Amino acid sequence: MRIKRHDKSHIVELEGSTRWRISPSDIATTLQWLPTTELQVSTIKHKFCSHALIDQSNGSRVGVIKADADWPSKQVQGYLEQG
């Protein structure tokens, strides 16, 4: 799938109108995406993320949740602080 809209750094909308909230630790990666970037959505088992968006050109992946969901802020903050 290609990117339909990515005007907010933490939300990406793909063709087909699926919207995803990007993991705070992965936002820098997504800022390099172009509208032509081909992405695959994959279900994953992760502490916070339900899915991953995988860049088909280089295999890089970012963790995401549905755009209308909220991150469990205290748990994510603790996770990020641990590195």
C-alpha positions in Angstrom: 0.0 0.0 0.0 1.1 3.5 -0.5 0.7 6.6 1.7 -2.4 8.6 1.1 -1.7 11.2 3.8 1.1 11.9 6.3 0.7 15.5 7.3 1.0 14.8 11.0 4.3 13.2 12.1 2.6 10.6 14.3 -0.3 9.6 12.1 -0.2 8.0 8.6 -3.1 7.2 6.4 -2.7 4.5 3.8 -4.6 3.8 0.5 -7.8 2.2 1.5 -8.2 4.7 4.3 -6.5 2.7 7.1 -5.0 5.1 9.6 -2.2 4.3 12.0 -0.6 6.0 15.0 3.2 5.6 14.9 5.3 4.5 17.8 7.0 7.6 19.3 10.4 5.8 19.0 9.8 5.3 15.2 8.7 8.7 14.1 12.1 9.7 12.7 12.0 6.7 10.3 8.6 7.7 8.9 9.6 11.2 8.2 11.8 9.8 5.4 8.8 8.1 3.7 7.6 9.5 0.4 4.1 9.2 -1.0 5.5 6.5 -3.4 6.8 4.4 -0.5 5.3 0.9 -0.6 4.3 -0.3 2.8 3.0 -3.6 4.1 0.8 -3.9 7.2 1.6 -6.8 9.4 0.1 -8.0 12.7 2.8 -8.4 15.4 3.2 -9.4 19.0 4.7 -6.5 20.9 4.3 -4.9 24.3 2.5 -1.8 22.9 2.2 -2.1 19.1 -0.5 -4.2 17.4 0.9 -3.9 13.9 4.0 -2.9 12.0 4.3 -1.0 8.8 7.1 -2.4 6.7 8.9 -0.4 4.0 9.0 -2.8 1.0 12.1 -1.1 -0.5 14.5 -1.6 2.5 12.6 -3.9 5.0 12.6 -1.3 7.7 9.6 -1.5 10.0 7.9 0.8 12.5 5.4 -0.1 15.2 1.9 1.2 15.0 -1.5 1.1 16.6 -4.9 2.1 15.1 -5.0 5.9 14.8 -8.1 6.2 17.1 -6.3 4.3 19.9 -4.1 5.9 22.6 -0.7 4.8 23.8 -0.6 3.6 27.4 1.5 6.7 28.3 3.1 5.7 31.6 4.1 2.2 30.3 5.5 3.7 27.0 7.5 6.4 28.9 9.0 3.7 31.1 9.9 1.6 28.1 11.5 4.5 26.3 13.5 5.5 29.3 15.0 2.0 29.6 16.3 2.4 26.0 
